[in-house]
Amino acid sequence: MSNDQQPARQLAKRAQMARYVVSVDGQPKSSFDTREPAEAEAKRILDKFPVVTVKVQDSEADSAKTLGATSAPEEPQD
């Protein structure tokens, strides 16, 4: 493993330590012990990057909440 890959692996490992994991387009970015700050972080990311898909995963309840660009926007009808 190269030195360039090591920080990404460490971030992914660190993100898995807490119950709530925030991932952007399938890549884990941060983790939180409670849901509220995890959802606040997800909303902050979406405010800055509205075209990404952000997911808040609850590792204990084995559930996830997806926010953001999950589907293409509807085109206006004439």
Buried (B, 14 or more C-beta within 10 A) or exposed (E): EEEEEEEEEEBBEEBEEBBBBBBBEEEBBBBBEEBEBBBEBBBEBBEEEEEBBBBBBBBEEEEEBEBBBEEEEEEEEE
